[in-house]
Amino acid sequence: MGGDHAPGSVIDGCAISYERHPSVRFLLFGDEAKIRAELARHPGLEAHVEIHHTPDAVPMDAKPAQAVRQGRKSSMAMAITSVKVKRAAAVVSAGSTGALMAMSLIQLRTFPGVSRPAIAAIWPTITGETLVLDVGANVESTIKQLVDFAVLGEAFAHAVMKRERPKVGLLNIGSEDLKGNDVVKAADTLLRAANLPIDYVGYVEGDDISGGEIDVVVTDGFSGNIALKTAEGTAKLVAHYLRSAMQSSLLSKIGAVLASGAFNILRKKMDPRSANGGVFLGLNGLVVKSHGGTDGLGYASALDLAIELADSDFNDDITHALSLVNEKVVVAEAELKAEKARKKDAAVQ
């Protein structure tokens, strides 16, 4: 029931995704009467869904704490529960991001050693795709959380994006060692000192995200969300400029007709609906957040991502990676603290 156009956009998304994945069944949580009214527009879909009537729904503007207290029987909460009790492989929602994160965190918990989950978004690039995290779950991130995000992102890129040895970078305002705030610089030092089983390449800048040379870009949710929204806005601006240019004269219109095939390819690549869906990484369960304003095609992309995650070895890869990492990070942190103390003592002497 979440999203600006629910439940219509959700049902439309299920219909599109079902055509791509005919073996998948959908559990739909929400107002049964409204859901059945939308299902009537897709006669072949009803046999492949299971409706769970939940009269309550979390408002889009609900505060996370309010949603947790008052929305225990809501469609969002019950959908998350279905993943917790293994009735569903993943949950997809276009509802309030804060409420979805809070409810998922309480019900599913995080992997051992992970303090906070991150929202990961797949970003189109020149050469393919790049994973960026966090893009909105945590306004501020600690040093350890940025290291966790690097490990989680690397496991995702390996299991889902099929990168044999993903390259991981830390987003910064420059590639020089002296640039960046204290948290970013300390996270860089820890990633290098811990000797983790990931291909950490150091700092990357904003324009490196779309370059395609880095598989995973790690940042805090504040910077990541701004970068994501800026990229979406830039894509809309470029599309507007192209439409205006192609309609500026008769010759331009003729050229647009002749180049329509190429423009269709460009339009599909720039369409944010094709990359819709942010994954909550770090939870003991698969949760995908769809953009609230998307339509059926965009919601189908989020569903496709959830299905791909469920069919992958993603959770096994994360469990294995974290078991190797946590001990090394603890040792590296202790060594860095000891080195800092030694330098402080030497300066005093």
C-alpha positions as CSV (number, residue, x, y, z in Angstrom):
1,M,0.0,0.0,0.0
2,G,3.1,2.3,0.0
3,G,4.0,4.7,-2.7
4,D,2.3,7.6,-4.5
5,H,0.3,5.4,-6.9
6,A,-0.4,2.3,-4.7
7,P,-1.8,-0.3,-5.0
8,G,-2.1,0.2,-8.8
9,S,1.6,0.7,-9.5
10,V,2.4,-2.4,-7.3
11,I,0.0,-4.6,-9.1
12,D,1.2,-3.4,-12.5
13,G,4.8,-4.1,-11.4
14,C,3.9,-7.6,-10.3
15,A,2.3,-8.2,-13.7
16,I,5.4,-7.1,-15.6
17,S,7.7,-9.0,-13.3
18,Y,5.7,-12.2,-13.5
19,E,6.1,-12.2,-17.3
20,R,9.9,-12.2,-16.7
21,H,9.8,-14.7,-13.9
22,P,6.8,-17.0,-14.3
23,S,7.8,-19.3,-11.5
24,V,7.6,-16.5,-8.8
25,R,4.6,-16.1,-6.6
26,F,3.7,-12.8,-4.9
27,L,2.3,-12.3,-1.4
28,L,0.3,-9.0,-1.4
29,F,-0.3,-7.3,2.0
30,G,-2.9,-4.5,2.1
31,D,-6.5,-3.6,1.6
32,E,-8.0,-6.7,-0.1
33,A,-10.8,-4.8,-1.9
34,K,-8.5,-2.3,-3.4
35,I,-6.0,-5.0,-4.4
36,R,-8.6,-7.2,-6.1
37,A,-9.9,-4.1,-8.0
38,E,-6.5,-3.6,-9.5
39,L,-6.0,-7.3,-10.1
40,A,-9.1,-7.3,-12.3
41,R,-7.0,-5.3,-14.9
42,H,-4.5,-8.3,-15.1
43,P,-6.7,-11.4,-15.5
44,G,-3.7,-13.8,-15.7
45,L,-2.0,-12.6,-12.5
46,E,-4.5,-13.4,-9.8
47,A,-3.7,-17.2,-9.9
48,H,-0.1,-16.4,-8.9
49,V,-0.7,-14.1,-6.0
50,E,-1.8,-14.6,-2.4
51,I,-3.6,-11.7,-0.7
52,H,-3.2,-11.0,3.0
53,H,-5.8,-8.4,4.1
54,T,-4.3,-5.7,6.4
55,P,-6.6,-2.7,6.9
56,D,-3.8,-0.6,8.3
57,A,-1.0,1.1,6.2
58,V,1.9,3.2,7.1
59,P,1.5,6.8,5.9
60,M,4.2,8.1,3.5
61,D,5.1,10.9,5.9
62,A,5.1,8.7,9.1
63,K,8.1,9.2,11.4
64,P,10.0,5.9,11.9
65,A,9.3,5.8,15.7
66,Q,5.6,6.4,15.1
67,A,5.4,3.7,12.5
68,V,7.1,1.2,14.8
69,R,4.7,1.9,17.6
70,Q,1.5,2.2,15.7
71,G,2.0,0.1,12.6
72,R,2.6,-3.3,14.0
73,K,-0.4,-4.7,12.0
74,S,0.2,-2.6,9.0
75,S,0.8,-4.0,5.5
76,M,4.5,-3.0,5.7
77,A,5.1,-4.7,9.1
78,M,3.3,-7.9,8.0
79,A,5.2,-8.0,4.8
80,I,8.5,-7.8,6.7
81,T,7.3,-10.5,9.1
82,S,6.7,-12.8,6.1
83,V,10.4,-12.6,5.4
84,K,11.3,-13.1,9.1
85,V,9.3,-16.3,9.3
86,K,10.6,-17.6,5.9
87,R,7.3,-17.4,4.2
88,A,8.7,-15.0,1.6
89,A,12.3,-14.8,0.2
90,A,12.3,-10.9,0.1
91,V,10.1,-7.9,0.7
92,V,9.7,-5.0,-1.6
93,S,8.0,-1.7,-0.6
94,A,7.6,1.8,-2.1
95,G,6.5,3.1,1.3
96,S,8.2,5.4,3.7
97,T,12.0,4.8,3.7
98,G,12.5,5.6,7.4
99,A,9.6,3.4,8.5
100,L,10.7,0.5,6.3
101,M,14.3,0.8,7.7
102,A,13.1,1.0,11.3
103,M,10.7,-1.9,11.0
104,S,13.1,-4.1,9.1
105,L,15.9,-3.4,11.6
106,I,13.7,-4.3,14.5
107,Q,12.3,-7.5,13.0
108,L,15.2,-8.9,11.0
109,R,18.2,-7.5,12.9
110,T,21.6,-7.1,11.4
111,F,24.3,-9.6,10.7
112,P,26.7,-10.2,13.6
113,G,29.3,-7.3,13.8
114,V,27.2,-4.9,11.6
115,S,25.8,-2.0,13.6
116,R,23.7,-0.3,10.9
117,P,22.4,-1.4,7.5
118,A,23.0,0.7,4.4
119,I,20.8,1.3,1.3
120,A,22.7,0.3,-1.8
121,A,21.7,1.5,-5.3
122,I,22.9,0.2,-8.6
123,W,24.2,3.1,-10.7
124,P,24.4,3.0,-14.5
125,T,27.9,3.8,-15.9
126,I,29.8,4.0,-19.1
127,T,30.8,0.4,-18.9
128,G,27.9,-1.2,-17.1
129,E,26.9,-0.7,-13.5
130,T,28.4,0.4,-10.2
131,L,27.0,-0.2,-6.7
132,V,26.8,2.9,-4.4
133,L,26.2,2.7,-0.7
134,D,24.9,4.2,1.6
135,V,22.4,6.4,-0.3
136,G,20.1,7.4,2.5
137,A,19.9,5.1,5.5
138,N,22.5,6.8,7.7
139,V,23.0,10.6,7.6
140,E,26.2,10.2,9.5
141,S,28.4,7.1,9.5
142,T,31.2,6.0,11.8
143,I,34.6,4.7,10.7
144,K,33.6,1.1,11.4
145,Q,30.3,1.5,9.5
146,L,32.1,2.7,6.4
147,V,34.3,-0.4,6.6
148,D,31.2,-2.6,7.0
149,F,29.7,-0.9,3.9
150,A,32.8,-1.8,1.9
151,V,32.5,-5.4,2.9
152,L,28.8,-5.6,2.3
153,G,29.1,-3.9,-1.1
154,E,31.9,-6.1,-2.2
155,A,29.9,-9.2,-1.4
156,F,26.8,-7.8,-3.3
157,A,28.9,-7.0,-6.3
158,H,30.4,-10.5,-6.3
159,A,27.2,-12.4,-5.8
160,V,24.7,-10.3,-7.8
161,M,26.7,-8.3,-10.2
162,K,28.9,-11.3,-11.0
163,R,32.2,-9.4,-10.5
164,E,35.0,-11.8,-9.9
165,R,37.1,-9.4,-7.8
166,P,35.1,-6.2,-7.3
167,K,37.1,-2.9,-7.0
168,V,36.0,-0.9,-3.9
169,G,36.5,2.8,-3.5
170,L,35.8,5.4,-0.8
171,L,34.0,8.5,-2.0
172,N,35.9,11.7,-1.1
173,I,36.3,15.3,-2.4
174,G,39.7,14.4,-3.9
175,S,42.2,11.6,-4.3
176,E,44.9,13.2,-2.3
177,D,45.7,11.7,1.2
178,L,45.2,15.0,3.0
179,K,41.7,15.7,1.6
180,G,38.5,14.6,3.3
181,N,37.0,14.8,6.8
182,D,38.4,12.9,9.8
183,V,35.9,10.0,9.5
184,V,36.7,9.4,5.8
185,K,40.4,9.6,6.3
186,A,40.3,7.2,9.3
187,A,38.1,4.7,7.4
188,D,40.7,4.8,4.5
189,T,43.5,4.1,7.0
190,L,41.6,1.2,8.6
191,L,40.7,-0.3,5.2
192,R,44.3,-0.3,4.3
193,A,45.6,-1.5,7.7
194,A,43.1,-4.3,8.2
195,N,44.4,-6.1,5.0
196,L,40.8,-7.2,4.2
197,P,40.1,-9.8,1.5
198,I,38.7,-7.1,-0.8
199,D,40.3,-5.1,-3.6
200,Y,40.3,-1.6,-2.0
201,V,41.6,1.0,-4.4
202,G,41.4,4.1,-2.1
203,Y,39.6,7.4,-2.6
204,V,37.4,8.0,-5.6
205,E,35.6,11.3,-6.6
206,G,32.0,12.0,-7.6
207,D,32.8,11.9,-11.4
208,D,34.4,8.4,-10.9
209,I,31.0,6.9,-10.0
210,S,29.7,6.9,-13.6
211,G,33.1,6.2,-15.1
212,G,32.6,2.5,-14.6
213,E,36.1,1.6,-13.4
214,I,35.0,1.2,-9.8
215,D,32.5,-1.6,-8.9
216,V,31.6,-0.4,-5.4
217,V,31.6,3.2,-4.1
218,V,31.3,3.6,-0.3
219,T,30.0,6.8,1.3
220,D,27.7,8.0,4.1
221,G,24.0,8.3,3.5
222,F,24.0,12.1,3.4
223,S,26.5,12.4,0.6
224,G,25.2,9.3,-1.2
225,N,21.6,10.5,-1.2
226,I,22.6,13.9,-2.6
227,A,24.7,12.3,-5.3
228,L,21.9,10.0,-6.2
229,K,19.3,12.8,-6.4
230,T,21.7,15.0,-8.4
231,A,22.3,12.2,-10.9
232,E,18.6,11.7,-11.3
233,G,18.0,15.4,-11.8
234,T,20.9,15.6,-14.3
235,A,19.4,12.7,-16.3
236,K,16.0,14.6,-16.5
237,L,17.8,17.8,-17.5
238,V,19.7,16.1,-20.4
239,A,16.5,14.4,-21.6
240,H,14.8,17.8,-21.6
241,Y,17.6,19.4,-23.5
242,L,17.5,16.6,-26.1
243,R,13.7,16.9,-26.6
244,S,14.0,20.6,-27.0
245,A,16.8,20.4,-29.5
246,M,15.1,17.7,-31.6
247,Q,11.9,19.9,-31.8
248,S,13.7,23.2,-32.5
249,S,13.4,23.1,-36.3
250,L,12.0,21.0,-39.1
251,L,15.5,19.7,-40.0
252,S,15.9,18.7,-36.3
253,K,12.6,16.9,-36.3
254,I,13.6,15.0,-39.5
255,G,16.9,14.1,-37.9
256,A,15.1,12.9,-34.8
257,V,13.0,10.6,-36.8
258,L,16.0,9.1,-38.6
259,A,17.9,8.7,-35.3
260,S,14.8,7.4,-33.4
261,G,16.4,4.0,-32.9
262,A,19.5,5.5,-31.2
263,F,17.4,7.8,-29.1
264,N,15.2,4.9,-27.9
265,I,18.4,3.2,-26.7
266,L,19.5,6.4,-25.0
267,R,16.1,6.9,-23.4
268,K,16.1,3.4,-21.9
269,K,19.6,3.8,-20.5
270,M,18.7,7.2,-18.9
271,D,15.3,6.0,-17.6
272,P,15.6,5.9,-13.7
273,R,12.8,3.3,-13.7
274,S,15.2,0.7,-15.1
275,A,17.5,1.0,-12.1
276,N,14.8,1.5,-9.4
277,G,15.3,-0.4,-6.2
278,G,17.6,0.2,-3.2
279,V,18.7,-2.8,-1.2
280,F,19.0,-2.7,2.6
281,L,22.4,-4.4,3.0
282,G,23.4,-5.8,6.4
283,L,20.0,-7.3,7.5
284,N,19.2,-10.9,8.2
285,G,16.7,-10.8,5.4
286,L,16.3,-9.3,1.9
287,V,14.6,-5.9,1.8
288,V,14.3,-3.8,-1.3
289,K,13.0,-0.2,-1.3
290,S,11.3,1.1,-4.4
291,H,11.0,4.8,-5.2
292,G,7.7,6.1,-3.9
293,G,6.8,7.9,-7.1
294,T,7.5,5.1,-9.6
295,D,5.1,3.4,-11.9
296,G,4.5,-0.2,-12.7
297,L,7.7,-0.5,-14.8
298,G,9.8,1.0,-12.1
299,Y,8.3,-1.2,-9.4
300,A,8.9,-4.3,-11.6
301,S,12.6,-3.3,-11.6
302,A,12.6,-3.4,-7.8
303,L,10.9,-6.8,-7.9
304,D,13.3,-8.1,-10.4
305,L,16.2,-7.1,-8.2
306,A,14.6,-8.8,-5.2
307,I,14.2,-12.0,-7.2
308,E,17.7,-11.9,-8.4
309,L,19.0,-11.4,-4.8
310,A,16.9,-14.3,-3.6
311,D,18.3,-16.6,-6.3
312,S,21.9,-15.6,-5.6
313,D,24.4,-16.7,-2.9
314,F,24.4,-13.2,-1.5
315,N,23.7,-14.0,2.1
316,D,26.2,-16.8,2.1
317,D,28.9,-14.5,0.6
318,I,28.1,-11.8,3.3
319,T,28.2,-14.3,6.1
320,H,31.6,-15.6,4.9
321,A,33.0,-12.2,4.3
322,L,32.0,-10.8,7.7
323,S,33.4,-13.8,9.5
324,L,36.8,-13.0,8.0
325,V,36.6,-9.3,8.4
326,N,35.4,-8.6,12.0
327,E,38.5,-10.2,13.6
328,K,40.9,-8.3,11.2
329,V,39.2,-5.0,11.8
330,V,39.4,-5.4,15.6
331,V,43.1,-6.2,15.3
332,A,43.7,-3.3,12.9
333,E,41.8,-0.9,15.2
334,A,43.9,-1.9,18.2
335,E,47.2,-1.5,16.2
336,L,46.1,2.0,15.0
337,K,45.2,3.1,18.5
338,A,48.6,1.8,19.8
339,E,50.4,3.6,17.0
340,K,48.6,6.8,17.7
341,A,49.4,6.5,21.5
342,R,53.1,5.9,20.6
343,K,53.2,9.0,18.5
344,K,51.5,11.1,21.2
345,D,54.0,9.9,23.8
346,A,56.9,10.6,21.5
347,A,55.6,14.2,20.8
348,V,55.3,14.8,24.6
349,Q,58.9,13.6,25.2
